[in-house]
Amino acid sequence: MDRERFFDAVQSVMNGERQQAGIGTYGEKTIHAVLKRYFEPYSDSHEQKIGGFVADIVGEDGIIEIQTAGFEKLRKKLEAFLSVSKVTVVYPIPRNKWIISIDPETGEQGKRRRSPRKGTPADVFPELYKIKPFLGNENFRLCIVMLDVDEYRAPPEKSGLKRGRRRGYVRYDRIPRELAEEIYLGGENGWGYFIPQDLPEEFTSYDFGKLSGTGQKYGSFMLNILTDIGAVKRIGRKGRSYLYRLSDRDL
């Protein structure tokens, strides 16, 4: 993790074409553009064609794909990319978020307020479910990037986007302000980051959810994926609950 390089990437993106075009009006959203420049400062390595698809970055560490949402869009790319190269999927998660309303036509901004919700690395699991068949591939690696961001929201009639659930406003763009953490999973790194250290030898989804702090329902969802990857294995039942044990493979 290199916070200085991240700051340089933010400044480069915000002082470039976005300064003239304005927030949210550029074709590539800001977080995607910043992370692409952060992970590979040299633009010659950006947007490279591999096997009929365009990869965000192709460099010394293989292919890097930055995906802010919608992992189902990655399936065909991963089929093509993983057969020829190591692939790192970068997924940004807002750790802290400040919300700002904006009128895209005038640029007028409302008061900056902090969202009460804090993001956690476990927020990636609903997206991972969409690409489960690829998670155990030895060439696959995930990088979760925890960020502090400003989120700009605009009225749907001015944003051109679908109506959101909160006061009729929709997310217009997100501007990253601070790099908090990078977490690498999969490949040689394994998936042990999500395994609570004090799990008993045999455990249920209730035990996992309680010790991981995610709750039983979400813990069960995580275990479904971790079992599919091979990080844990289902060994039977305890009452109406499945019983699990950590696998013998390195986590």
C-alpha positions in Angstrom: 0.0 0.0 0.0 1.4 3.4 -1.0 -0.6 6.3 0.2 1.6 8.9 -1.5 1.1 7.2 -4.9 -2.6 7.0 -4.2 -2.7 10.8 -3.5 -0.8 11.4 -6.7 -3.3 9.3 -8.6 -6.3 11.3 -7.1 -4.6 14.6 -8.0 -3.8 13.5 -11.5 -7.3 12.4 -12.2 -9.0 15.4 -10.6 -6.7 17.9 -12.1 -7.0 16.4 -15.6 -10.0 16.1 -17.8 -12.4 16.1 -14.9 -11.4 19.6 -13.9 -12.8 20.8 -17.2 -15.7 18.3 -17.5 -17.0 18.5 -14.0 -17.9 15.7 -11.5 -19.8 12.8 -12.9 -19.8 14.0 -16.5 -16.7 12.1 -17.7 -17.3 8.6 -19.2 -15.2 6.7 -16.7 -16.3 7.1 -13.1 -13.7 8.7 -10.8 -13.0 5.8 -8.4 -12.3 3.5 -11.4 -10.0 6.1 -13.0 -8.1 6.8 -9.8 -7.5 3.1 -9.0 -6.4 2.4 -12.5 -3.8 5.1 -12.3 -2.8 4.0 -8.7 -2.2 0.3 -9.7 -0.5 1.2 -13.0 0.7 4.8 -13.4 1.8 4.2 -17.0 -1.1 4.7 -19.3 0.4 2.6 -22.1 -0.5 -0.5 -19.9 -4.1 0.6 -19.7 -7.0 -0.8 -21.8 -5.2 -3.7 -23.4 -6.9 -6.2 -25.6 -6.6 -9.8 -24.4 -8.6 -12.7 -26.0 -11.3 -10.5 -27.5 -11.8 -8.5 -24.3 -10.3 -5.3 -23.0 -8.4 -5.5 -19.7 -8.1 -2.4 -17.5 -4.4 -3.1 -16.9 -1.9 -5.5 -18.3 1.5 -5.4 -16.6 4.3 -7.3 -14.8 1.8 -8.7 -12.3 -0.6 -9.9 -15.0 -4.1 -8.6 -15.6 -5.8 -6.2 -13.2 -9.5 -5.6 -13.5 -11.1 -2.8 -11.4 -14.7 -3.6 -10.7 -16.8 -1.2 -8.6 -20.0 -3.4 -8.8 -21.7 -6.0 -10.9 -19.2 -9.0 -10.8 -21.6 -10.9 -13.1 -20.1 -8.8 -15.9 -16.7 -10.4 -15.2 -17.6 -14.0 -15.9 -16.7 -14.1 -19.6 -13.6 -12.0 -19.1 -12.4 -14.3 -16.3 -12.9 -17.3 -18.5 -10.7 -15.8 -21.1 -8.1 -14.1 -18.9 -7.5 -16.8 -16.3 -6.5 -19.3 -19.0 -3.5 -17.1 -20.0 -2.5 -15.0 -17.0 -2.8 -14.2 -13.4 -5.8 -11.9 -12.8 -6.3 -9.5 -9.9 -9.8 -8.2 -9.4 -9.8 -4.9 -7.5 -12.9 -4.1 -5.5 -13.2 -0.7 -3.7 -15.3 -0.5 -0.6 -16.1 2.8 1.1 -14.9 2.5 4.8 -16.3 6.0 5.6 -18.5 8.0 3.3 -19.6 11.6 3.2 -22.7 12.5 1.2 -23.0 15.7 -0.8 -26.0 16.6 -3.0 -25.2 18.3 -6.3 -27.0 19.9 -9.2 -25.1 18.6 -12.2 -26.4 21.5 -14.3 -25.1 24.3 -12.1 -22.5 22.5 -10.0 -24.2 23.8 -6.8 -23.5 21.6 -3.9 -25.3 21.0 -0.6 -23.9 20.5 2.8 -21.4 17.6 3.3 -22.7 15.1 5.8 -21.3 11.8 7.1 -23.1 8.6 6.4 -23.7 6.5 9.6 -22.9 3.3 7.7 -19.3 2.0 7.7 -18.2 -0.4 5.1 -16.3 -3.6 5.9 -14.3 -6.1 3.8 -17.1 -8.6 4.2 -19.3 -6.4 2.0 -17.5 -8.1 -1.0 -19.3 -11.4 -0.5 -22.6 -10.6 -2.4 -20.3 -9.9 -5.4 -18.1 -12.9 -4.9 -21.2 -15.1 -5.1 -21.6 -14.1 -8.7 -18.2 -15.5 -9.7 -17.9 -18.5 -7.4 -16.6 -20.9 -10.1 -13.4 -18.8 -10.5 -12.5 -18.1 -6.9 -10.5 -21.3 -6.5 -8.5 -20.8 -9.6 -4.8 -20.6 -8.8 -4.5 -17.6 -11.1 -7.3 -15.6 -9.4 -6.6 -13.0 -6.8 -8.9 -10.4 -5.2 -7.8 -7.1 -3.8 -10.2 -5.3 -1.6 -9.4 -1.6 -1.3 -10.9 0.2 1.7 -11.4 3.9 1.0 -12.8 7.1 2.5 -15.0 8.7 -0.2 -17.2 11.7 -0.9 -20.4 10.5 -2.6 -22.2 13.0 -4.8 -25.9 12.5 -5.2 -28.2 14.1 -7.7 -31.9 14.2 -8.5 -32.7 11.4 -11.0 -34.3 13.8 -13.5 -30.9 15.6 -13.7 -28.6 12.6 -13.3 -30.0 10.5 -16.1 -29.9 7.5 -13.7 -32.6 5.4 -12.0 -34.3 6.8 -8.9 -32.6 5.8 -5.6 -34.4 4.9 -2.4 -33.1 7.8 -0.3 -35.1 11.0 -0.8 -35.3 10.3 -4.5 -31.6 11.0 -5.1 -29.2 8.7 -6.9 -25.4 8.2 -6.7 -23.8 10.4 -9.3 -20.1 9.9 -8.6 -17.7 9.0 -5.8 -14.5 10.9 -5.2 -11.9 8.9 -3.2 -10.2 10.9 -0.4 -8.0 8.4 1.5 -6.7 5.0 1.1 -7.2 3.0 4.3 -6.3 -0.6 3.6 -5.5 -3.1 0.8 -6.4 -6.7 1.4 -5.2 -9.4 -1.0 -7.0 -12.8 -1.1 -6.9 -15.9 -3.2 -4.0 -17.5 -5.0 -1.0 -17.7 -2.8 -2.6 -15.5 -0.2 -5.5 -17.8 0.6 -8.8 -16.7 2.3 -7.8 -16.9 5.9 -8.5 -13.2 6.4 -12.2 -13.9 6.8 -11.7 -16.8 9.2 -12.1 -15.8 12.9 -9.1 -16.7 14.9 -11.0 -18.1 17.8 -13.3 -20.5 15.9 -13.7 -23.9 17.7 -12.6 -27.0 15.8 -16.2 -27.6 14.7 -18.6 -24.8 14.3 -22.0 -23.7 12.9 -23.0 -20.6 10.9 -24.2 -19.1 14.2 -20.7 -19.6 15.7 -19.1 -18.2 12.6 -21.4 -15.2 12.4 -21.0 -14.3 16.1 -17.2 -14.6 16.1 -16.8 -12.7 12.7 -19.2 -10.0 13.8 -21.4 -10.4 10.7 -24.4 -12.2 12.3 -25.7 -15.7 11.6 -27.5 -14.9 8.3 -24.5 -13.2 6.7 -22.2 -15.7 8.3 -24.1 -18.5 6.6 -23.8 -16.7 3.3 -20.0 -16.3 3.8 -19.6 -20.0 4.7 -21.4 -21.0 1.5 -18.7 -19.3 -0.5 -15.8 -20.3 1.7 -16.9 -23.9 1.4 -17.1 -23.7 -2.3 -13.6 -22.2 -2.4 -12.3 -25.0 -0.1 -11.3 -22.9 2.9 -13.8 -24.7 5.1 -15.7 -28.0 4.7 -19.1 -29.1 5.8 -18.9 -32.2 7.9 -22.4 -32.9 9.0 -25.2 -31.4 11.1 -25.7 -30.2 14.6 -29.5 -30.1 15.2 -30.9 -28.1 12.3 -27.6 -26.4 11.5 -24.8 -27.5 9.3 -21.5 -28.3 11.0 -18.2 -27.0 9.6 -14.5 -27.5 10.1 -11.6 -25.6 8.6 -10.0 -27.4 5.7 -6.5 -28.9 5.8 -5.3 -26.6 3.0 -3.4 -23.4 3.7 -5.6 -20.4 4.4 
